[in-house]
Amino acid sequence: MDITKTAGLDSIDFRKGGGLVPAIAQDIGTGAVLMLAYMNREALETTLREGRACYWSRTRQELWRKGSTSGDVQIVREVRVDCDNDTILLLVDQQGKGACHTRKWSCFFRRITDEGDFQQIDE
């Protein structure tokens, strides 16, 4: 099957975000939210075809295969789309040391205190 010509992919609203949609990676085993990145259609098609998370780097303006340099690969087990067809949820098996470029398991390792300061959360 040619995944580039499916009604499901055609219904995703890439236009709303200037060609990009937010993509949330969630650990399939624990339910922990690991990271938020962005996908264009090519990144989503690559993810579906390869079974590994592939995102669009807004900084470098290029496809970014998660773990290609760090080894911290995300094996995609399921892809979901929200009710507005403008956000992707990837349920992943996170490999390596974690999803965050800081070498944390999750990018969400800080919380904001009542005073407005950042406090690191032990993982």
Backbone as numpy.savetxt, mean C-alpha at the origin, in Angstrom:
# Nx Ny Nz CAx CAy CAz Cx Cy Cz
-6.37 -14.48 -18.73 -7.21 -13.30 -18.73 -6.33 -12.05 -18.73
-6.68 -11.07 -19.50 -5.98 -9.81 -19.56 -6.56 -8.88 -18.49
-5.82 -8.70 -17.38 -6.35 -7.92 -16.25 -6.47 -6.44 -16.58
-5.84 -6.00 -17.65 -5.90 -4.58 -18.00 -7.25 -4.20 -18.61
-8.07 -5.17 -18.95 -9.35 -4.89 -19.60 -10.51 -5.48 -18.79
-10.54 -5.21 -17.51 -11.62 -5.72 -16.68 -12.48 -4.57 -16.19
-13.75 -4.85 -16.02 -14.69 -3.81 -15.56 -14.31 -3.32 -14.16
-13.79 -4.20 -13.32 -13.41 -3.80 -11.97 -12.34 -2.71 -11.97
-11.29 -2.92 -12.73 -10.23 -1.92 -12.79 -10.71 -0.64 -13.45
-11.57 -0.77 -14.43 -12.11 0.42 -15.11 -12.97 1.27 -14.19
-13.52 0.67 -13.14 -14.39 1.42 -12.24 -13.63 2.15 -11.14
-12.34 1.87 -10.98 -11.56 2.57 -9.95 -11.32 4.01 -10.41
-11.60 4.95 -9.51 -11.58 6.36 -9.84 -10.19 6.97 -9.64
-9.31 6.73 -10.59 -7.97 7.31 -10.54 -7.99 8.80 -10.83
-9.00 9.27 -11.54 -9.06 10.69 -11.92 -9.19 11.61 -10.72
-9.96 11.20 -9.72 -10.22 12.05 -8.55 -8.93 12.50 -7.88
-7.94 11.62 -7.86 -6.67 11.94 -7.21 -5.56 12.26 -8.18
-5.91 12.76 -9.36 -4.89 13.13 -10.33 -4.14 11.94 -10.89
-4.83 10.81 -11.01 -4.20 9.60 -11.54 -3.76 8.61 -10.48
-3.92 9.00 -9.21 -3.49 8.15 -8.10 -4.63 7.87 -7.14
-4.57 6.71 -6.49 -5.48 6.40 -5.39 -4.64 5.99 -4.19
-5.09 6.31 -2.97 -4.39 5.83 -1.78 -4.47 4.31 -1.72
-3.40 3.70 -1.26 -3.34 2.25 -1.08 -2.84 1.96 0.33
-3.68 1.32 1.11 -3.35 0.98 2.49 -2.91 -0.47 2.52
-1.76 -0.72 3.15 -1.28 -2.09 3.34 -1.58 -2.50 4.78
-2.25 -3.64 4.92 -2.65 -4.16 6.23 -2.13 -5.58 6.36
-1.55 -5.90 7.51 -1.05 -7.25 7.77 -2.22 -8.22 7.83
-2.18 -9.24 6.99 -3.31 -10.17 6.91 -3.45 -11.02 8.18
-2.35 -11.24 8.89 -2.40 -12.06 10.09 -2.87 -11.32 11.32
-2.38 -10.09 11.52 -2.68 -9.36 12.74 -3.72 -8.26 12.56
-3.93 -7.83 11.33 -4.83 -6.72 11.07 -4.19 -5.36 11.26
-2.90 -5.32 11.63 -2.21 -4.05 11.83 -2.10 -3.29 10.51
-2.36 -1.99 10.58 -2.15 -1.13 9.41 -0.65 -0.88 9.31
-0.07 -1.24 8.17 1.37 -1.15 8.00 1.83 0.16 7.38
1.12 0.60 6.35 1.56 1.81 5.65 0.48 2.30 4.71
0.67 3.53 4.25 -0.16 4.11 3.22 0.77 4.58 2.11
0.43 4.23 0.88 1.18 4.69 -0.28 0.15 5.03 -1.36
0.61 5.20 -2.58 -0.30 5.54 -3.68 -0.07 4.60 -4.85
-1.13 4.37 -5.59 -1.06 3.54 -6.79 -1.67 4.28 -7.96
-1.05 4.13 -9.11 -1.71 4.49 -10.35 -2.20 3.17 -10.96
-2.82 3.23 -12.10 -3.37 2.00 -12.68 -2.26 0.98 -12.97
-1.14 1.45 -13.47 -0.03 0.54 -13.78 0.47 -0.17 -12.53
0.58 0.54 -11.41 1.02 -0.07 -10.17 0.03 -1.14 -9.70
-1.26 -0.85 -9.83 -2.27 -1.82 -9.43 -2.22 -3.04 -10.34
-2.11 -2.82 -11.64 -2.02 -3.95 -12.57 -0.78 -4.80 -12.29
0.34 -4.15 -12.00 1.58 -4.87 -11.69 1.42 -5.68 -10.41
0.78 -5.08 -9.41 0.52 -5.78 -8.15 -0.32 -7.03 -8.38
-1.37 -6.89 -9.16 -2.25 -8.04 -9.43 -1.53 -9.12 -10.23
-0.72 -8.69 -11.17 -0.02 -9.65 -12.03 1.09 -10.39 -11.27
1.86 -9.66 -10.44 3.02 -10.24 -9.78 2.73 -10.82 -8.40
1.63 -10.38 -7.76 1.33 -10.86 -6.41 2.19 -10.23 -5.33
2.89 -9.17 -5.69 3.72 -8.38 -4.77 3.27 -6.94 -4.84
3.33 -6.24 -3.72 2.90 -4.84 -3.70 3.83 -3.98 -4.55
3.21 -3.21 -5.41 3.91 -2.25 -6.26 3.15 -0.94 -6.16
3.85 0.12 -5.88 3.23 1.42 -5.68 3.79 2.43 -6.67
3.23 3.65 -6.65 3.76 4.75 -7.44 4.47 5.70 -6.49
5.75 5.96 -6.74 6.50 6.90 -5.92 6.22 8.31 -6.40
5.57 9.10 -5.56 5.29 10.49 -5.92 6.56 11.32 -5.93
7.55 10.93 -5.15 8.81 11.66 -5.10 9.65 11.40 -6.36
9.80 10.12 -6.69 10.64 9.76 -7.84 9.88 9.70 -9.16
8.54 9.76 -9.08 7.70 9.69 -10.28 7.97 8.42 -11.08
7.93 7.27 -10.35 8.16 5.98 -10.99 7.53 4.87 -10.15
7.35 3.71 -10.79 6.87 2.55 -10.06 7.88 2.17 -9.00
7.35 1.68 -7.88 8.18 1.31 -6.74 7.69 -0.05 -6.24
8.48 -1.08 -6.47 8.16 -2.42 -5.97 8.65 -2.52 -4.53
7.70 -2.66 -3.63 8.02 -2.69 -2.20 9.02 -3.82 -1.94
10.15 -3.46 -1.34 11.16 -4.44 -0.97 12.23 -4.69 -2.02
12.19 -3.98 -3.14 13.17 -4.25 -4.19 14.59 -3.93 -3.73
14.77 -2.97 -2.83 16.11 -2.70 -2.31 16.27 -3.17 -0.87
15.22 -3.11 -0.07 15.31 -3.47 1.35 15.11 -4.96 1.61
14.44 -5.64 0.69 14.09 -7.04 0.93 12.82 -7.21 1.73
12.20 -6.11 2.15 10.99 -6.13 2.96 9.76 -6.17 2.04
9.56 -7.29 1.42 8.54 -7.48 0.39 7.16 -7.67 1.01
6.14 -7.21 0.31 4.76 -7.46 0.72 4.12 -8.41 -0.29
3.83 -9.62 0.17 3.13 -10.60 -0.65 1.64 -10.31 -0.52
0.99 -10.02 -1.62 -0.42 -9.61 -1.60 -1.31 -10.85 -1.59
-2.14 -10.94 -0.57 -3.07 -12.07 -0.43 -4.48 -11.71 -0.90
-4.83 -10.43 -0.80 -6.17 -9.99 -1.22 -6.12 -8.49 -1.50
-6.88 -8.07 -2.51 -6.99 -6.65 -2.84 -8.45 -6.27 -2.72
-8.71 -5.22 -1.95 -10.07 -4.72 -1.78 -10.14 -3.28 -2.24
-11.34 -2.83 -2.57 -11.55 -1.44 -2.96 -12.70 -0.90 -2.12
-12.64 0.38 -1.77 -13.67 0.96 -0.91 -14.94 1.26 -1.69
-15.95 1.73 -0.98 -17.29 1.96 -1.54 -17.32 3.05 -2.59
-16.37 3.99 -2.56 -16.31 5.06 -3.55 -15.40 4.73 -4.73
-14.82 3.55 -4.70 -13.89 3.11 -5.75 -12.69 4.03 -5.89
-12.22 4.61 -4.76 -11.08 5.52 -4.86 -10.00 5.26 -3.81
-10.06 4.11 -3.15 -9.03 3.71 -2.19 -8.87 2.20 -2.26
-7.61 1.76 -2.25 -7.28 0.33 -2.31 -6.82 -0.12 -0.93
-7.23 -1.31 -0.54 -6.73 -1.97 0.67 -6.05 -3.26 0.24
-4.77 -3.37 0.57 -4.01 -4.58 0.29 -3.85 -5.37 1.59
-4.31 -6.59 1.60 -4.05 -7.49 2.72 -2.80 -8.25 2.36
-1.74 -8.05 3.16 -0.43 -8.55 2.78 0.20 -9.43 3.84
1.10 -10.27 3.36 2.00 -11.01 4.22 3.32 -10.25 4.16
3.61 -9.47 5.20 4.80 -8.62 5.23 6.03 -9.49 5.49
7.01 -9.41 4.63 8.26 -10.14 4.77 9.36 -9.20 5.25
10.41 -9.74 5.86 11.56 -8.95 6.26 11.37 -8.28 7.61
11.97 -7.10 7.75 11.98 -6.40 9.03 10.80 -5.48 9.24
10.02 -5.23 8.20 8.85 -4.39 8.35 8.54 -3.57 7.12
7.43 -2.84 7.21 6.94 -2.05 6.08 7.56 -0.67 6.00
8.02 -0.14 7.11 8.47 1.25 7.15 9.93 1.38 6.76
10.25 2.47 6.06 11.64 2.72 5.67 12.53 3.01 6.86
11.93 3.25 8.04 12.71 3.48 9.26 13.07 2.16 9.93
12.69 1.04 9.30 12.93 -0.32 9.79 11.98 -0.72 10.91
10.88 -0.01 11.04 9.81 -0.41 11.96 8.85 -1.33 11.20
8.12 -2.14 11.94 7.16 -3.04 11.31 6.05 -2.27 10.60
5.58 -1.21 11.24 4.52 -0.37 10.70 5.00 1.07 10.64
4.51 1.82 9.66 4.83 3.25 9.59 4.12 4.02 10.70
3.11 3.43 11.31 2.31 4.11 12.33 2.80 3.70 13.72
4.02 4.14 14.06 4.63 3.76 15.33 4.68 4.92 16.33
3.96 6.01 16.01 3.87 7.15 16.92 2.42 7.54 17.10
2.13 8.07 18.27 0.80 8.62 18.49 0.95 10.07 18.94
-0.12 10.83 18.81 -0.12 12.22 19.26 -0.75 12.26 20.65
-0.03 12.81 21.59 -0.52 12.90 22.97 -1.54 14.02 23.08
-2.18 14.09 24.24 -3.14 15.16 24.51 -2.48 16.54 24.43
-1.18 16.59 24.68 -0.45 17.86 24.61 -0.02 18.20 23.18
-0.25 17.28 22.25 0.10 17.53 20.85 1.49 17.07 20.46
2.15 16.35 21.35 3.49 15.83 21.06 3.40 14.42 20.48
4.48 14.01 19.83 4.57 12.64 19.33 5.14 11.75 20.42
4.57 10.56 20.54 5.06 9.56 21.49 5.22 8.25 20.74
6.41 7.66 20.83 6.65 6.40 20.15 5.90 5.28 20.84
5.31 4.41 20.04 4.59 3.24 20.54 5.50 2.05 20.40
5.64 1.28 21.46 6.44 0.05 21.39 5.68 -0.97 20.55
6.43 -1.56 19.62 5.80 -2.57 18.75 6.12 -3.95 19.24
